[in-house]
């Protein structure tokens, strides 16, 4: 899996639970009542006013985190 700006929050959290903390540091809540919010990284980040460039950076950071997680298995 490659994490992109179009990755759903559900897919993201299943692959990389630590993504929740990363997104929270940027003011993006991705869980409601313990369940993933609907939509994509872009959907949630756009609602918080992040630009397309910033969203692409988030996706890149998260993809790097996933690759590191896989290497450490």
Rosetta silent file (secondary structure, phi, psi, omega in degrees, C-alpha in Angstrom):
SEQUENCE: XXXXXXXXXXXXXXXXXXXXXXXXXXXXXXXXXXXXXXXXXXXXXXXXXXXXXXXXXXXXXXXXXXXXXXXXX
SCORE:     score description
SCORE:     0.000 S_00000001
   1 L     0.000  139.758  172.463    0.000    0.000    0.000 S_00000001
   2 L  -115.973  129.868  178.688    1.097    3.534   -0.757 S_00000001
   3 L   -85.193  126.643  177.840   -0.486    6.326    1.240 S_00000001
   4 L  -127.883  176.241  178.275   -1.661    9.219   -0.916 S_00000001
   5 L   -62.331  -19.305 -178.514   -3.871   12.245   -0.409 S_00000001
   6 L   -97.451    4.638  177.741   -6.760   10.079   -1.647 S_00000001
   7 L   -68.460  134.294  178.286   -6.260    7.287    0.910 S_00000001
   8 E   -71.999  154.517  179.226   -9.370    6.813    3.035 S_00000001
   9 H   -62.658  -39.030  178.910   -9.060    7.378    6.753 S_00000001
  10 H   -60.108  -49.383  178.754  -10.229    3.812    7.374 S_00000001
  11 H   -60.714  -42.684 -178.839   -7.495    2.358    5.115 S_00000001
  12 H   -59.294  -49.323 -175.957   -4.930    4.686    6.669 S_00000001
  13 H   -71.593  -30.458  175.650   -5.692    3.707   10.254 S_00000001
  14 H   -66.393  -39.895 -178.481   -5.838   -0.013    9.467 S_00000001
  15 H   -80.798  -33.417 -172.297   -2.378    0.153    7.886 S_00000001
  16 L  -145.007   81.843 -179.351   -0.851    2.711   10.245 S_00000001
  17 L   -54.906  -29.947  179.903   -2.587    3.268   13.594 S_00000001
  18 L   -65.840  -12.625  178.283    0.073    5.876   14.511 S_00000001
  19 H   -60.670  -30.389  179.887   -1.393    8.093   11.782 S_00000001
  20 H   -59.517  -46.921  179.091   -4.032    9.187   14.270 S_00000001
  21 H   -64.499  -42.455  179.250   -1.420   10.851   16.500 S_00000001
  22 H   -58.431  -49.315 -177.748    0.332   12.426   13.511 S_00000001
  23 H   -66.912  -37.586  178.492   -2.891   13.954   12.220 S_00000001
  24 H   -61.370  -34.797  178.031   -3.951   15.118   15.693 S_00000001
  25 H   -62.228  -21.620  179.326   -0.682   17.073   15.979 S_00000001
  26 L  -103.712   12.073  176.890   -1.931   19.015   12.955 S_00000001
  27 L    78.548   16.306 -178.035   -5.413   19.534   14.392 S_00000001
  28 L  -106.621  111.539  179.191   -7.018   16.871   12.215 S_00000001
  29 L   -86.817  127.476 -177.803   -9.316   14.509   14.107 S_00000001
  30 L  -118.153    2.889  176.767   -9.722   11.185   12.342 S_00000001
  31 E  -126.526  141.650  173.707  -11.676    9.202   14.944 S_00000001
  32 E  -132.341  117.039 -178.649  -15.163    9.740   16.291 S_00000001
  33 L    59.445   31.246  179.080  -16.284    7.522   19.118 S_00000001
  34 L    84.387   -4.053  179.457  -13.401    5.158   18.354 S_00000001
  35 E  -108.667  146.187  178.510  -14.419    4.710   14.706 S_00000001
  36 E   -62.774  142.410  174.248  -12.615    6.225   11.704 S_00000001
  37 L   -70.955  154.206  176.714  -14.233    9.271   10.157 S_00000001
  38 L   -74.788  150.134  174.783  -15.535    8.926    6.619 S_00000001
  39 L   111.101 -172.130 -176.491  -13.533   10.382    3.773 S_00000001
  40 E  -109.953  173.849  174.298   -9.956   10.764    2.685 S_00000001
  41 H   -55.731  -44.146  179.748   -6.909   12.542    4.015 S_00000001
  42 H   -60.881  -44.293 -179.510   -7.748   15.370    1.611 S_00000001
  43 H   -56.283  -50.943 -175.986  -11.350   15.592    2.831 S_00000001
  44 H   -70.648  -42.365 -178.013  -10.396   16.001    6.481 S_00000001
  45 H   -68.653  -36.731  178.495   -7.356   18.238    5.948 S_00000001
  46 H   -62.763  -38.389  179.038   -9.236   20.539    3.552 S_00000001
  47 H   -63.934  -23.000  178.040  -11.921   21.096    6.182 S_00000001
  48 L   -93.511    2.921  175.064   -9.156   22.375    8.486 S_00000001
  49 L    89.595   11.054  178.982   -7.929   24.815    5.832 S_00000001
  50 L   -75.334  144.341  179.523   -4.801   22.994    4.683 S_00000001
  51 L   -78.624  164.981  177.292   -3.596   23.639    1.132 S_00000001
  52 H   -57.352  -39.374  179.512   -3.147   20.963   -1.501 S_00000001
  53 H   -64.391  -42.304  178.726    0.620   21.216   -1.071 S_00000001
  54 H   -65.644  -38.754  179.937    0.356   20.703    2.694 S_00000001
  55 H   -65.775  -40.555  177.129   -1.950   17.722    2.207 S_00000001
  56 H   -62.837  -37.814  177.100    0.498   16.101   -0.199 S_00000001
  57 H   -64.693  -43.780  177.031    3.222   16.589    2.430 S_00000001
  58 H   -56.466  -48.384 -178.856    1.044   14.916    5.084 S_00000001
  59 H   -60.846  -41.339  178.050    0.450   11.958    2.771 S_00000001
  60 H   -63.883  -42.964  177.937    4.178   11.712    2.039 S_00000001
  61 H   -61.400  -45.037 -179.215    5.057   11.830    5.729 S_00000001
  62 H   -65.708  -38.347  178.031    2.489    9.131    6.510 S_00000001
  63 H   -64.768  -39.787  176.749    3.721    6.951    3.643 S_00000001
  64 H   -62.748  -42.786  177.749    7.279    7.260    4.979 S_00000001
  65 H   -59.780  -40.658  179.560    6.038    6.246    8.441 S_00000001
  66 H   -65.505  -42.147  179.665    4.353    3.172    6.916 S_00000001
  67 H   -63.077  -41.427  178.336    7.523    2.177    5.047 S_00000001
  68 H   -64.049  -42.680  177.927    9.564    2.464    8.252 S_00000001
  69 H   -57.650  -44.419 -179.693    6.986    0.379   10.117 S_00000001
  70 H   -66.536  -36.233  179.530    7.248   -2.338    7.463 S_00000001
  71 H   -68.139  -30.489 -176.853   11.059   -2.312    7.557 S_00000001
  72 L   -86.066    1.564  179.276   11.043   -2.757   11.326 S_00000001
  73 L   -73.483    0.000    0.000    8.866   -5.877   11.254 S_00000001
